Amino acid sequence: MTYVVNDNCIRCKFMDCVEVCPVDCFYEGENMLVIHPDECIDCGVCEPECPVDAIKPDTEPGLEKWLQVNAEYASKWPNITVKRDPPPDAKAFEGKPGKFDLYFSPEPGEGD
């Protein structure tokens, strides 16, 4: 098992999860974070920290796509270990459906 970040993170990109991760397995895209599935130790401390419910165990049904997205972009994006402020308009994107198709950016974020 591993944890994955889903589309609830897109355009919200709260980084509370990054701060608590004991193995620094988060990677930063332009408008979301992902978890490297081979680095995650399945401790679960990140899941309750996410204010938009964007982190789930990959054992939940329907998360196969997100496991693939997390694995692909964790190998392309820079590692992030320091919490920064979310985008100024993050609250406006909380709970919006279809964010992957509408807003996902494959571009890397800043990282550390």
PALOBA-721586 format. One record per residue: x, z, y of N, C-alpha, C in turn; residue in three letters. Coordinates in nm, 3 decimals, always signed. Example, Ala and Ser with C-alpha at 12.3 -4.5 7.8 and 13.67 -1.06 7.14 Angstrom:
2
LUMLO       n.X       n.Z       n.Y      ca.X      ca.Z      ca.Y       c.X       c.Z       c.Y   resn
LUMLO    +1.319    +0.780    -0.569    +1.230    +0.780    -0.450    +1.320    +0.780    -0.330    Ala
LUMLO    +1.285    +0.708    -0.225    +1.367    +0.714    -0.106    +1.290    +0.787    +0.003    Ser
This chain:
112
LUMLO       n.X       n.Z       n.Y      ca.X      ca.Z      ca.Y       c.X       c.Z       c.Y   resn
LUMLO    +0.084    +0.000    -0.119    +0.000    +0.000    +0.000    +0.088    +0.000    +0.125    Met
LUMLO    +0.035    -0.057    +0.228    +0.096    -0.054    +0.360    -0.017    -0.047    +0.462    Thr
LUMLO    +0.016    -0.025    +0.583    -0.083    -0.028    +0.691    -0.067    -0.159    +0.765    Tyr
LUMLO    -0.178    -0.209    +0.819    -0.175    -0.334    +0.895    -0.248    -0.315    +1.027    Val
LUMLO    -0.210    -0.395    +1.124    -0.276    -0.397    +1.254    -0.373    -0.515    +1.251    Val
LUMLO    -0.496    -0.492    +1.296    -0.596    -0.600    +1.298    -0.624    -0.645    +1.441    Asn
LUMLO    -0.723    -0.731    +1.457    -0.749    -0.791    +1.588    -0.804    -0.696    +1.693    Asp
LUMLO    -0.836    -0.573    +1.657    -0.876    -0.475    +1.759    -0.763    -0.449    +1.857    Asn
LUMLO    -0.640    -0.476    +1.814    -0.523    -0.451    +1.899    -0.503    -0.560    +2.005    Cys
LUMLO    -0.552    -0.680    +1.977    -0.527    -0.793    +2.066    -0.584    -0.765    +2.205    Ile
LUMLO    -0.500    -0.781    +2.305    -0.528    -0.760    +2.447    -0.551    -0.612    +2.483    Arg
LUMLO    -0.548    -0.523    +2.384    -0.556    -0.379    +2.412    -0.415    -0.321    +2.407    Cys
LUMLO    -0.347    -0.344    +2.296    -0.206    -0.310    +2.278    -0.169    -0.170    +2.327    Lys
LUMLO    -0.250    -0.073    +2.283    -0.214    +0.066    +2.307    -0.096    +0.098    +2.216    Phe
LUMLO    -0.003    +0.176    +2.259    +0.119    +0.199    +2.181    +0.134    +0.343    +2.132    Met
LUMLO    +0.025    +0.414    +2.122    +0.030    +0.551    +2.071    +0.091    +0.554    +1.930    Asp
LUMLO    +0.063    +0.450    +1.852    +0.111    +0.439    +1.715    +0.264    +0.430    +1.708    Cys
LUMLO    +0.322    +0.358    +1.800    +0.467    +0.336    +1.803    +0.540    +0.469    +1.817    Val
LUMLO    +0.486    +0.553    +1.899    +0.549    +0.681    +1.930    +0.559    +0.774    +1.808    Glu
LUMLO    +0.463    +0.765    +1.716    +0.461    +0.857    +1.602    +0.523    +0.801    +1.474    Val
LUMLO    +0.554    +0.673    +1.472    +0.606    +0.610    +1.349    +0.745    +0.664    +1.316    Cys
LUMLO    +0.761    +0.725    +1.197    +0.891    +0.782    +1.162    +0.995    +0.678    +1.119    Pro
LUMLO    +0.952    +0.555    +1.090    +1.047    +0.453    +1.043    +1.057    +0.332    +1.135    Val
LUMLO    +0.993    +0.337    +1.250    +1.003    +0.230    +1.350    +0.970    +0.092    +1.292    Asp
LUMLO    +0.854    +0.082    +1.229    +0.817    -0.045    +1.164    +0.719    -0.129    +1.246    Cys
LUMLO    +0.706    -0.100    +1.376    +0.618    -0.179    +1.463    +0.696    -0.287    +1.534    Phe
LUMLO    +0.632    -0.402    +1.548    +0.692    -0.517    +1.615    +0.594    -0.565    +1.721    Tyr
LUMLO    +0.651    -0.612    +1.833    +0.567    -0.639    +1.949    +0.554    -0.788    +1.980    Glu
LUMLO    +0.428    -0.831    +1.985    +0.396    -0.963    +2.034    +0.355    -0.955    +2.179    Gly
LUMLO    +0.328    -1.068    +2.237    +0.288    -1.072    +2.377    +0.164    -0.989    +2.404    Glu
LUMLO    +0.066    -0.994    +2.311    -0.057    -0.920    +2.338    -0.109    -0.836    +2.221    Asn
LUMLO    -0.024    -0.807    +2.124    -0.061    -0.715    +2.015    +0.065    -0.666    +1.945    Met
LUMLO    +0.046    -0.569    +1.859    +0.153    -0.517    +1.775    +0.124    -0.552    +1.630    Leu
LUMLO    +0.227    -0.552    +1.546    +0.210    -0.566    +1.402    +0.301    -0.464    +1.333    Val
LUMLO    +0.272    -0.440    +1.206    +0.351    -0.350    +1.123    +0.423    -0.434    +1.018    Ile
LUMLO    +0.552    -0.409    +1.000    +0.628    -0.479    +0.896    +0.591    -0.416    +0.762    His
LUMLO    +0.526    -0.490    +0.673    +0.478    -0.430    +0.548    +0.589    -0.382    +0.455    Pro
LUMLO    +0.709    -0.440    +0.465    +0.818    -0.396    +0.379    +0.890    -0.273    +0.434    Asp
LUMLO    +0.865    -0.240    +0.559    +0.928    -0.123    +0.620    +0.835    -0.002    +0.626    Glu
LUMLO    +0.706    -0.026    +0.627    +0.607    +0.082    +0.634    +0.619    +0.171    +0.510    Cys
LUMLO    +0.621    +0.301    +0.531    +0.632    +0.395    +0.418    +0.497    +0.455    +0.381    Ile
LUMLO    +0.390    +0.399    +0.434    +0.254    +0.439    +0.398    +0.222    +0.584    +0.431    Asp
LUMLO    +0.284    +0.637    +0.534    +0.261    +0.777    +0.568    +0.126    +0.798    +0.636    Cys
LUMLO    +0.077    +0.695    +0.706    -0.054    +0.702    +0.767    -0.063    +0.774    +0.900    Gly
LUMLO    +0.048    +0.820    +0.956    +0.039    +0.894    +1.082    -0.003    +0.805    +1.199    Val
LUMLO    +0.017    +0.677    +1.189    -0.020    +0.585    +1.298    -0.170    +0.560    +1.306    Cys
LUMLO    -0.238    +0.560    +1.194    -0.380    +0.523    +1.192    -0.467    +0.606    +1.285    Glu
LUMLO    -0.461    +0.739    +1.279    -0.548    +0.817    +1.368    -0.506    +0.813    +1.515    Pro
LUMLO    -0.384    +0.768    +1.543    -0.336    +0.762    +1.681    -0.394    +0.645    +1.760    Glu
LUMLO    -0.441    +0.543    +1.690    -0.490    +0.424    +1.757    -0.629    +0.447    +1.816    Cys
LUMLO    -0.643    +0.437    +1.948    -0.772    +0.464    +2.011    -0.875    +0.352    +1.991    Pro
LUMLO    -0.833    +0.237    +1.937    -0.928    +0.126    +1.918    -0.946    +0.090    +1.770    Val
LUMLO    -0.903    +0.178    +1.680    -0.922    +0.160    +1.536    -0.862    +0.029    +1.486    Asp
LUMLO    -0.743    -0.003    +1.533    -0.679    -0.129    +1.497    -0.583    -0.118    +1.379    Ala
LUMLO    -0.565    +0.000    +1.323    -0.472    +0.018    +1.212    -0.549    +0.064    +1.090    Ile
LUMLO    -0.531    -0.009    +0.980    -0.602    +0.019    +0.856    -0.508    +0.007    +0.738    Lys
LUMLO    -0.536    +0.081    +0.628    -0.457    +0.059    +0.506    -0.495    -0.077    +0.448    Pro
LUMLO    -0.397    -0.148    +0.394    -0.425    -0.282    +0.342    -0.511    -0.281    +0.216    Asp
LUMLO    -0.543    -0.163    +0.167    -0.629    -0.153    +0.049    -0.777    -0.169    +0.084    Thr
LUMLO    -0.810    -0.165    +0.212    -0.949    -0.186    +0.252    -0.985    -0.333    +0.233    Glu
LUMLO    -1.108    -0.360    +0.191    -1.148    -0.499    +0.169    -1.144    -0.581    +0.298    Pro
LUMLO    -1.109    -0.709    +0.283    -1.112    -0.801    +0.395    -0.990    -0.802    +0.484    Gly
LUMLO    -0.885    -0.733    +0.445    -0.766    -0.725    +0.530    -0.652    -0.816    +0.484    Leu
LUMLO    -0.678    -0.903    +0.389    -0.574    -0.992    +0.338    -0.514    -1.078    +0.450    Glu
LUMLO    -0.601    -1.130    +0.536    -0.554    -1.211    +0.649    -0.460    -1.130    +0.737    Lys
LUMLO    -0.493    -1.003    +0.760    -0.413    -0.920    +0.849    -0.280    -0.880    +0.787    Trp
LUMLO    -0.277    -0.867    +0.656    -0.150    -0.841    +0.589    -0.057    -0.961    +0.609    Leu
LUMLO    -0.112    -1.081    +0.597    -0.034    -1.202    +0.618    +0.014    -1.214    +0.764    Gln
LUMLO    -0.075    -1.189    +0.859    -0.040    -1.196    +1.002    +0.069    -1.093    +1.033    Val
LUMLO    +0.053    -0.971    +0.985    +0.153    -0.867    +1.011    +0.289    -0.905    +0.952    Asn
LUMLO    +0.290    -0.953    +0.828    +0.416    -0.991    +0.764    +0.484    -1.106    +0.838    Ala
LUMLO    +0.407    -1.207    +0.874    +0.464    -1.324    +0.941    +0.525    -1.289    +1.076    Glu
LUMLO    +0.451    -1.217    +1.158    +0.498    -1.192    +1.295    +0.597    -1.077    +1.304    Tyr
LUMLO    +0.596    -0.986    +1.208    +0.699    -0.881    +1.208    +0.838    -0.941    +1.188    Ala
LUMLO    +0.844    -1.056    +1.122    +0.973    -1.121    +1.102    +1.015    -1.205    +1.222    Ser
LUMLO    +0.923    -1.228    +1.317    +0.952    -1.312    +1.434    +0.961    -1.234    +1.565    Lys
LUMLO    +0.890    -1.123    +1.574    +0.882    -1.048    +1.699    +0.984    -0.935    +1.703    Trp
LUMLO    +1.018    -0.888    +1.822    +1.115    -0.778    +1.834    +1.055    -0.642    +1.797    Pro
LUMLO    +1.142    -0.557    +1.748    +1.102    -0.420    +1.713    +1.069    -0.342    +1.839    Asn
LUMLO    +0.969    -0.255    +1.828    +0.930    -0.169    +1.940    +0.925    -0.025    +1.890    Ile
LUMLO    +0.996    +0.063    +1.958    +1.001    +0.204    +1.917    +0.963    +0.298    +2.031    Thr
LUMLO    +0.942    +0.243    +2.149    +0.913    +0.324    +2.266    +0.773    +0.289    +2.318    Val
LUMLO    +0.693    +0.391    +2.339    +0.558    +0.370    +2.392    +0.565    +0.328    +2.539    Lys
LUMLO    +0.493    +0.222    +2.569    +0.477    +0.179    +2.708    +0.329    +0.177    +2.741    Arg
LUMLO    +0.298    +0.156    +2.867    +0.159    +0.151    +2.910    +0.091    +0.027    +2.853    Asp
LUMLO    -0.039    +0.039    +2.823    -0.114    -0.078    +2.777    -0.136    -0.175    +2.894    Pro
LUMLO    -0.180    -0.296    +2.864    -0.212    -0.389    +2.973    -0.317    -0.328    +3.066    Pro
LUMLO    -0.312    -0.360    +3.194    -0.406    -0.300    +3.290    -0.553    -0.330    +3.258    Pro
LUMLO    -0.580    -0.441    +3.190    -0.718    -0.477    +3.158    -0.755    -0.445    +3.013    Asp
LUMLO    -0.678    -0.359    +2.947    -0.700    -0.328    +2.805    -0.842    -0.278    +2.776    Ala
LUMLO    -0.891    -0.190    +2.859    -1.025    -0.134    +2.836    -1.133    -0.242    +2.832    Lys
LUMLO    -1.115    -0.348    +2.907    -1.214    -0.457    +2.912    -1.221    -0.534    +2.781    Ala
LUMLO    -1.118    -0.524    +2.697    -1.114    -0.598    +2.572    -1.145    -0.513    +2.449    Phe
LUMLO    -1.166    -0.385    +2.468    -1.199    -0.297    +2.355    -1.330    -0.340    +2.291    Glu
LUMLO    -1.327    -0.357    +2.159    -1.448    -0.385    +2.084    -1.500    -0.528    +2.093    Gly
LUMLO    -1.432    -0.615    +2.163    -1.478    -0.754    +2.172    -1.456    -0.823    +2.038    Lys
LUMLO    -1.556    -0.896    +1.990    -1.541    -0.967    +1.862    -1.463    -1.098    +1.879    Pro
LUMLO    -1.407    -1.147    +1.769    -1.341    -1.276    +1.768    -1.215    -1.287    +1.851    Gly
LUMLO    -1.146    -1.176    +1.870    -1.029    -1.179    +1.958    -0.914    -1.263    +1.903    Lys
LUMLO    -0.900    -1.273    +1.773    -0.790    -1.352    +1.718    -0.804    -1.498    +1.760    Phe
LUMLO    -0.920    -1.555    +1.738    -0.941    -1.696    +1.773    -0.937    -1.721    +1.923    Asp
LUMLO    -0.979    -1.624    +2.001    -0.987    -1.643    +2.146    -0.859    -1.608    +2.222    Leu
LUMLO    -0.790    -1.504    +2.177    -0.683    -1.449    +2.261    -0.547    -1.432    +2.196    Tyr
LUMLO    -0.536    -1.445    +2.064    -0.409    -1.419    +1.998    -0.298    -1.507    +2.053    Phe
LUMLO    -0.183    -1.447    +2.082    -0.065    -1.521    +2.127    +0.046    -1.503    +2.023    Ser
LUMLO    +0.104    -1.612    +1.974    +0.216    -1.600    +1.881    +0.349    -1.570    +1.949    Pro
LUMLO    +0.347    -1.562    +2.080    +0.470    -1.537    +2.156    +0.517    -1.393    +2.139    Glu
LUMLO    +0.648    -1.371    +2.135    +0.700    -1.235    +2.120    +0.679    -1.151    +2.246    Pro
LUMLO    +0.680    -1.020    +2.227    +0.674    -0.927    +2.338    +0.816    -0.891    +2.381    Gly
LUMLO    +0.826    -0.783    +2.460    +0.956    -0.740    +2.513    +1.042    -0.670    +2.408    Glu
LUMLO    +0.979    -0.590    +2.323    +1.056    -0.506    +2.231    +1.131    -0.399    +2.309    Gly
LUMLO    +1.222    -0.333    +2.241    +1.303    -0.228    +2.305    +1.414    -0.285    +2.389    Asp
